[in-house]
Amino acid sequence: MLEQLPSPSEKRLAIRVTPAAERAIRSGHPWLFEQAITKESANGRPGDIAIVFDRKKRFLAVGLYDPKGLIRVRVLEHGRPAIINQQWFHDKIAAAAKLRAPLLETKTNGYRLVHGENDGLPGLVIDRYDNSYVVKLYTTAWVPHLPVVIEALQAIADPYRVVLRLSRDAARQKSALFGLENGAILFGAPLDGPIRFQENGLYFEADVVRGQKTGFFLDQRENRARVEELAKDKSVLNVFAYTGGFSLYAARGGAKSVLSLDSSHPALNAAARNFELNPALSGVRHRLLKGDAFEKLSELQKSGNLYDMVIIDPPSFAKSQAEIDRALASYARLVRLGLNVLEEEGILVMASCSSRVEADEFFKLVYRTAREARRPLTEITRTAHALDHPIGFKEGAYLKCLFATG
């Protein structure tokens, strides 16, 4: 499949940019937007190497060109010229693998190996699930470079299998994919079902072809471990449970009961299978509840159900600037609904993965909403990104989570 892809062009595009873009690139920002370009030397193809210059024709950066993207250039190197070749990709992926090395000491073989912009490979994500790896492209600019990326991954990680995932924008650009499809096997044996992997000694399965993200929410690993530490002898409600990550950790932490709530029947079935993968958890009462989170929380309140721990980890509510106000209203509503089914002095775990909602704004909203509900919170801790999801620029920070009693 990789042999059908075009080789990277030998042509180099020269690009001039606005003063504002010059400042952003000099500060290390990995994105050059379409409207920030004042001059291009030629029409470029996806994956062409673009050299960015300032007004005085001084070198600023080198990156990958995407003629269809609002992000027109994904910056690979700032401030100094670089030859973007197989060795360059190898060095970047090797550095990312070295950063994650401590995870190998924690009975974990499911984690993010490459976190896009934050590991110097903007628009490219590589997730590990045991000996299978998922490469996700957020721009077709990576398509001509896939063969050398896979070669570097093979040299560093020795994968049994490599699966391709595409963002919605990338998947729509058929002509730039040269036959590549979402879920394609780029290397190794075909899939015969979900992939089993280990996280902090617990077993999970991931549907790497159809599952959300690349099959699992790897970014919440450390917050799941915190839930485990706090769950002993507690009744736990896991809202937006997906495939039960938080639920399994709560069970291993000694929870007396766990209720997993999600709107997806396949996700809840996967949560049940994940419990079956861990026989040591069979003594914990685990129930599944399918339905809309807002509606079911209201129903649970009306039925008088209360829980010692309520975990609320919703999807991103703000995928654009115009959605921020609605996202904040949804978070506030969830806080109120969660507190309505939380025992006095119970533990609320409230998370957000919306990058457009900044952490300070989110935490203030949670506290303010709790006060208005006459359930003031006492903070246990607040968290951000885990080791395998490093942050290299402002827009890269998206995950925040509050643990508090109320």
ABEGO torsion letter per residue (X at the ends): XAAABBBBBABBBBBBBBAAAAAAAAAGBABBBAAABABBABBBBBGBBBBBBBAAGBBABBBBBBAABABABBBABBGBBBBBBAAAAAAAAAAAAAAAAAAAAAGBABBBABBEAAAGBBGBBBBBBEABBBBBBABAAAAAAAAAAAAAAAAAAGBABBBBBBBAAAAABAAAAGGBBBGBBABEBBBAEBBBBBBGGBBBBBBAAABBEAGBBAAAAAAAAAAAAAABGBBBBBBGAEAGAAAAAAAAAGBABBBBBBABAAAAAAAAAAAAABAAAAABBBBBBBEBAAAAAAAAAAAGBBBABBBBBBBBABABAAAAAAAAAAAAAAAAAAAAABBBGBBBBBBBABAABBAAAAAAAAAAAAAAAGBBBBBABBBBBBAABBBABAAABABBBBBBBX
